């Protein structure tokens, strides 16, 4: 039995997985070759996505009134964020990655402190040094998030090129092999 990329009974065709891998590879190359323009394009796609999901949240609210408060908040925030990104593309290209870096800084600080606390209660010196590195990384991103913003497209590009290549290779390996067709009457019963 060959493995498939599936959840449940339906499987994804190998060629669709191949297209996804190729698209990730091309997107990664674009991020490496021209990070500014590509990041601007990705931000515009994100803005359009937020606008559409906000609108669909309102449509969902008209159809099904369960959890209407959350749907209303998600719809308003989605439409406002989508319009802000689409109306101010250059501003959002700097602001969104900067906010992401601040969230990553807070995350690294919290994880680092928890790792140091866990290491002091018997977790080991390896966990303590990892916690200290997380705290240092978090402080660097907290006080200078633009360092992360400048390196984010390059890191994303490298990950997309490697990931897209691996997905394409895996999809190529999963394609069905050609079967030999025998003339009628020569097939065994």
PAPA-215723 format. One record per residue: residue number from 1; residue in three letters; x negated, y, z of N, C-alpha, C in turn. Coordinates in pm, whole numbers, plus 50000, padded with zeros to 5 digits. Each point is the difference from the previous one (the first is absolute). Layout:
BEGIN
R_NUM_ALA_X_Y_Z_X_Y_Z_X_Y_Z
...
//
This chain:
BEGIN
R_1_UNK_49915_49882_50000_50085_50118_50000_49911_50123_50000
R_2_UNK_50025_50092_49909_49917_50119_49992_50056_50109_50089
R_3_UNK_49912_50081_50062_50049_50108_50085_50061_50112_49917
R_4_UNK_50099_50066_50057_50064_50113_49933_50003_50118_50095
R_5_UNK_50007_50119_49943_50019_50121_50080_50151_50014_50015
R_6_UNK_50053_49954_50110_50144_50003_50013_50041_50019_50144
R_7_UNK_50118_50050_50016_50064_50001_50129_50138_49938_49977
R_8_UNK_50023_49889_50058_50125_49930_49978_49990_49909_49881
R_9_UNK_50111_49985_49928_50005_49903_49891_49950_50059_49868
R_10_UNK_50015_50129_49981_49960_50060_49873_49850_50027_50000
R_11_UNK_49934_49969_49888_49857_50027_49989_49978_50110_49898
R_12_UNK_49892_50070_50017_49965_50109_49909_49920_49942_49884
R_13_UNK_50035_50035_49876_49925_49947_49886_49854_50045_50004
R_14_UNK_49911_49914_49952_49857_50027_50005_49965_50126_49922
R_15_UNK_50068_50025_49888_49967_50116_49918_50037_50131_50069
R_16_UNK_50104_49998_50085_50036_50120_50074_49895_50029_50107
R_17_UNK_49948_49897_50060_49891_50015_50097_49875_50051_49930
R_18_UNK_49975_49952_49879_49886_50045_49921_50013_50150_49969
R_19_UNK_50119_50044_49961_50021_50142_49970_49978_50085_50125
R_20_UNK_50046_49952_50114_49978_50072_50126_49851_50012_50031
R_21_UNK_49926_49893_49980_49855_50004_50024_49929_50095_49905
R_22_UNK_50039_49999_49875_49939_50089_49902_50032_50146_50033
R_23_UNK_50125_50026_50040_50038_50137_50037_49922_50048_50122
R_24_UNK_49981_49913_50098_49920_50038_50118_49856_50026_49960
R_25_UNK_49945_49918_49912_49863_50017_49953_49984_50134_49928
R_26_UNK_50094_50031_49910_49992_50127_49926_50018_50118_50094
R_27_UNK_50094_49990_50095_50017_50107_50098_49876_50020_50084
R_28_UNK_49934_49891_50038_49875_50010_50075_49890_50067_49920
R_29_UNK_49990_49963_49872_49900_50066_49914_50026_50149_49987
R_30_UNK_50127_50035_49984_50034_50143_49990_49966_50074_50129
R_31_UNK_50024_49936_50115_49964_50063_50127_49849_50019_50012
R_32_UNK_49924_49907_49946_49853_50011_50007_49945_50101_49900
R_33_UNK_50059_50006_49880_49949_50088_49896_50047_50144_50021
R_34_UNK_50128_50017_50031_50056_50134_50017_50090_50002_50123
R_35_UNK_49940_50005_50119_50081_49987_50122_50100_50113_50021
R_36_UNK_49966_50122_49965_50089_50113_50025_50127_49992_49918
R_37_UNK_49986_49980_49870_50116_49995_49911_50086_49878_50032
R_38_UNK_49937_49887_50026_50074_49878_50030_50075_50014_50132
R_39_UNK_49936_50060_50100_50066_50021_50128_50120_50095_49983
R_40_UNK_49985_50100_49915_50111_50091_49972_50117_49924_49935
R_41_UNK_49970_49912_49906_50104_49921_49935_50067_49906_50100
R_42_UNK_49921_49936_50086_50058_49911_50101_50088_50076_50098
R_43_UNK_49960_50120_50035_50083_50083_50089_50132_50036_49932
R_44_UNK_49997_50028_49871_50123_50032_49928_50093_49878_49996
R_45_UNK_49943_49882_49979_50080_49878_50003_50060_49978_50139
R_46_UNK_49922_50028_50103_50050_49988_50137_50113_50098_50026
R_47_UNK_49987_50123_49951_50107_50099_50014_50128_49956_49930
R_48_UNK_49987_49948_49879_50117_49950_49927_50063_49882_50074
R_49_UNK_49916_49912_50055_50050_49885_50077_50078_50048_50122
R_50_UNK_49946_50097_50074_50070_50052_50117_50132_50065_49961
R_51_UNK_50002_50072_49891_50123_50065_49954_50106_49896_49963
R_52_UNK_49961_49898_49929_50094_49895_49959_50050_49922_50122
R_53_UNK_49910_49962_50091_50044_49923_50117_50088_50085_50092
R_54_UNK_49973_50130_50010_50088_50086_50078_50139_50008_49940
R_55_UNK_50006_50014_49868_50129_50004_49931_50073_49868_50015
R_56_UNK_49929_49888_49984_50063_49869_50016_50048_49976_50142
R_57_UNK_49935_50061_50097_50046_49989_50138_50135_50068_50016
R_58_UNK_50021_50115_49934_50131_50065_50004_50106_49918_49927
R_59_UNK_49962_49938_49887_50093_49913_49928_50038_49882_50089
R_60_UNK_49901_49942_50068_50027_49890_50091_50091_50042_50113
R_61_UNK_49987_50124_50045_50085_50053_50107_50145_50009_49954
R_62_UNK_50021_50032_49873_50137_50008_49947_50063_49862_49985
R_63_UNK_49918_49899_49977_50051_49865_49979_50018_49927_50132
R_64_UNK_49902_50010_50089_50001_49927_50126_49966_50097_50113
R_65_UNK_50088_50013_50095_49982_50099_50106_49927_49945_50123
R_66_UNK_49952_49877_49996_49924_49949_50114_49866_50072_50006
R_67_UNK_49955_50028_50120_49874_50071_50025_49998_50132_49923
R_68_UNK_50112_50073_50001_50013_50122_49922_49902_50108_50045
R_69_UNK_49965_50002_50128_49907_50101_50050_49862_49984_49938
R_70_UNK_49951_49876_49997_49868_49973_49942_50001_50029_49850
R_71_UNK_50106_49958_49933_50008_50023_49856_50002_50150_49968
R_72_UNK_50070_50077_50083_50005_50144_49980_49863_50064_50019
R_73_UNK_49930_49960_50108_49866_50055_50027_49902_49960_49890
R_74_UNK_50004_49873_49960_49909_49952_49895_50030_50071_49868
R_75_UNK_50127_50020_49970_50036_50069_49876_49952_50144_49999
R_76_UNK_50022_50071_50110_49957_50141_50007_49848_50010_49993
R_77_UNK_49930_49919_50081_49853_50005_49999_49943_49958_49865
R_78_UNK_50058_49898_49938_49951_49954_49870_50015_50106_49893
R_79_UNK_50116_50065_49996_50022_50104_49900_49911_50121_50026
R_80_UNK_49989_50042_50125_49914_50115_50032_49853_49970_49967
R_81_UNK_49952_49881_50039_49861_49964_49972_49976_49988_49850
R_82_UNK_50093_49938_49929_49985_49986_49855_49997_50134_49930
R_83_UNK_50090_50090_50038_50001_50133_49939_49874_50079_50033
R_84_UNK_49954_49989_50125_49878_50073_50039_49879_49951_49920
R_85_UNK_49989_49869_49982_49886_49946_49926_50009_50036_49852
R_86_UNK_50119_49992_49943_50015_50030_49858_49988_50149_49970
R_87_UNK_50040_50085_50092_49991_50145_49977_49861_50055_50027
R_88_UNK_49924_49937_50090_49867_50047_50037_49899_49886_49986
R_89_UNK_49966_49960_49878_49916_49881_49981_49858_50015_50056
R_90_UNK_49937_50114_49981_49862_50016_50048_49996_50005_50152
R_91_UNK_50097_50068_50059_50008_50009_50145_50020_49861_50061
R_92_UNK_50088_49920_49937_50028_49867_50056_49884_49904_49978
R_93_UNK_49920_50023_49897_49885_49912_49975_49897_50011_50111
R_94_UNK_49994_50112_50066_49909_50016_50114_50070_49966_50131
R_95_UNK_50127_50043_50013_50070_49985_50127_50032_49854_50034
R_96_UNK_50052_49924_49905_50040_49862_50029_49881_49914_50041
R_97_UNK_49888_49999_49926_49885_49922_50049_49945_50051_50133
R_98_UNK_50008_50131_50024_49951_50055_50127_50086_49948_50115
R_99_UNK_50131_50000_49983_50089_49947_50104_49974_49851_50019
R_100_UNK_49977_49928_49891_49967_49858_50011_49872_49979_50080
R_101_UNK_49900_50084_49977_49873_49988_50074_50020_50031_50148
R_102_UNK_50087_50096_50032_50026_50031_50141_50070_49882_50066
R_103_UNK_50096_49937_49931_50065_49881_50055_49899_49887_50020
R_104_UNK_49909_49983_49902_49896_49897_50015_49907_50032_50115
R_105_UNK_49971_50128_50022_49915_50040_50113_50067_49966_50132
R_106_UNK_50128_50033_50012_50074_49968_50123_50004_49850_50021
R_107_UNK_50026_49925_49893_50003_49854_50007_49865_49944_50045
R_108_UNK_49892_50051_49942_49866_49951_50037_49968_50034_50145
R_109_UNK_50039_50118_50046_49976_50037_50140_50077_49909_50096
R_110_UNK_50126_49975_49970_50081_49914_50088_49944_49859_50001
R_111_UNK_49971_49945_49883_49947_49864_49993_49864_49992_50069
R_112_UNK_49915_50101_49980_49869_50001_50064_50009_50002_50151
R_113_UNK_50087_50084_50054_50017_50006_50146_50053_49867_50052
R_114_UNK_50098_49942_49930_50054_49871_50044_49895_49889_49994
R_115_UNK_49914_50004_49898_49895_49899_49990_49897_50016_50112
R_116_UNK_49966_50123_50035_49906_50023_50111_50062_49953_50131
R_117_UNK_50127_50029_50021_50068_49955_50122_50004_49848_50005
R_118_UNK_50033_49938_49888_50004_49853_49995_49861_49940_50021
R_119_UNK_49898_50065_49946_49862_49951_50017_49956_50012_50145
R_120_UNK_50044_50104_50069_49959_50017_50139_50069_49900_50092
R_121_UNK_50109_49941_49954_50067_49899_50081_49964_49859_49954
R_122_UNK_49883_49985_49938_49951_49867_49964_50006_49967_49853
R_123_UNK_50018_50099_49913_50009_49974_49857_49867_49982_49932
R_124_UNK_49892_50043_50062_49868_49981_49942_49940_50128_49946
R_125_UNK_49868_49994_49979_49929_50119_49954_50027_50030_49853
R_126_UNK_50031_49899_49921_50032_50022_49859_50126_50083_49984
R_127_UNK_50099_49970_50082_50124_50076_49995_49978_50143_50050
R_128_UNK_49913_50016_50099_49969_50135_50051_49930_50083_49893
R_129_UNK_49904_49941_49928_49931_50076_49896_50094_50031_49884
R_130_UNK_50090_49909_49967_50099_50028_49896_50095_50111_50043
R_131_UNK_50037_50002_50126_50084_50106_50053_49930_50135_49995
R_132_UNK_49872_50002_50034_49924_50125_49995_49989_50049_49856
R_133_UNK_49977_49909_49906_49994_50039_49858_50134_50056_49952
R_134_UNK_50110_49939_50044_50132_50051_49964_50022_50139_50057
R_135_UNK_49957_50023_50122_50014_50132_50062_49918_50103_49923
R_136_UNK_49877_49966_49965_49916_50093_49923_50062_50029_49864
R_137_UNK_50047_49895_49933_50066_50017_49870_50124_50088_50014
R_138_UNK_50079_49978_50103_50119_50081_50024_49967_50145_50027
R_139_UNK_49894_50025_50076_49960_50138_50028_49951_50071_49875
R_140_UNK_49926_49929_49916_49952_50059_49874_50119_50040_49913
R_141_UNK_50096_49909_49987_50117_50031_49917_50087_50108_50063
R_142_UNK_50007_50003_50132_50082_50099_50067_49945_50142_49981
R_143_UNK_49868_50014_50017_49942_50133_49991_49966_50042_49857
R_144_UNK_49991_49906_49908_49972_50033_49861_50075_49904_49907
R_145_UNK_50133_50015_49990_50077_49907_49917_49968_50012_49851
R_146_UNK_49941_50111_49957_49969_50014_49858_49890_49905_49954
R_147_UNK_49916_49951_50096_49901_49898_49964_50073_49875_49950
R_148_UNK_50104_49961_50071_50080_49885_49958_50077_50026_49872
R_149_UNK_50048_50123_49984_50076_50035_49879_49910_49991_49877
R_150_UNK_49875_50042_50014_49907_49995_49885_49963_49857_49965
R_151_UNK_49990_49913_50098_49960_49862_49972_50117_49907_49973
R_152_UNK_50123_50042_50034_50117_49914_49982_50019_49954_49856
R_153_UNK_49995_50089_49898_50018_49950_49863_49894_49900_49958
R_154_UNK_49877_50018_50046_49893_49907_49962_50022_49864_50065
R_155_UNK_50036_50001_50128_50026_49873_50070_50121_49930_49938
R_156_UNK_50107_50076_49973_50118_49941_49935_49965_49946_49861
R_157_UNK_49917_50073_49927_49960_49956_49867_49922_49869_50004
R_158_UNK_49906_49990_50091_49922_49876_50013_50091_49884_50038
R_159_UNK_50090_50023_50097_50092_49893_50042_50093_49959_49886
R_160_UNK_50047_50097_49921_50091_49969_49890_49928_49925_49888
R_161_UNK_49876_50036_49971_49925_49929_49896_49975_49856_50043
R_162_UNK_49955_49981_50122_49972_49864_50048_50129_49919_50012
R_163_UNK_50102_50061_50063_50128_49929_50017_50066_49969_49867
R_164_UNK_50002_50096_49908_50059_49976_49869_49928_49890_49923
R_165_UNK_49868_49998_50011_49923_49894_49933_50034_49864_50058
R_166_UNK_50005_49990_50132_50030_49872_50064_50141_49953_49969
R_167_UNK_50097_50091_49999_50137_49963_49968_50010_49953_49856
R_168_UNK_49933_50068_49908_50003_49961_49859_49937_49863_49979
R_169_UNK_49889_49976_50065_49934_49869_49989_50091_49891_50055
R_170_UNK_50063_50027_50114_50089_49902_50061_50121_49973_49911
R_171_UNK_50057_50105_49941_50115_49983_49913_49961_49921_49875
R_172_UNK_49882_50025_49947_49953_49926_49883_49983_49852_50033
R_173_UNK_49953_49972_50121_49982_49861_50041_50135_49930_50022
R_174_UNK_50104_50074_50032_50130_49941_50029_50088_49983_49876
R_175_UNK_49956_50050_49886_50085_49990_49881_50019_49853_49965
R_176_UNK_50116_49967_49946_50024_49859_49964_49911_49958_49884
R_177_UNK_49955_49879_50007_49916_49947_49894_50087_49954_49884
R_178_UNK_49946_50005_49879_50074_49960_49880_50026_49849_50004
R_179_UNK_50119_49962_49964_50035_49858_49993_50003_49958_49853
R_180_UNK_49959_49879_49977_49998_49948_49864_50139_49947_49966
R_181_UNK_50053_50045_49888_50133_49957_49956_49981_49881_49907
R_182_UNK_50073_49894_50031_49993_49879_49917_50121_49997_49907
R_183_UNK_49981_49948_49880_50113_49991_49907_50111_49912_50059
R_184_UNK_50123_50027_49959_50112_49916_50050_49980_49855_49963
R_185_UNK_50036_49914_50089_49988_49857_49977_49869_49942_50051
R_186_UNK_49900_50083_50028_49872_49948_50049_49987_50016_50152
R_187_UNK_50101_50059_50061_49994_50021_50144_50040_49871_50071
R_188_UNK_49934_49970_50111_50037_49880_50074_50137_50018_50067
R_189_UNK_50068_49890_50016_50133_50005_50060_49993_49986_50148
//
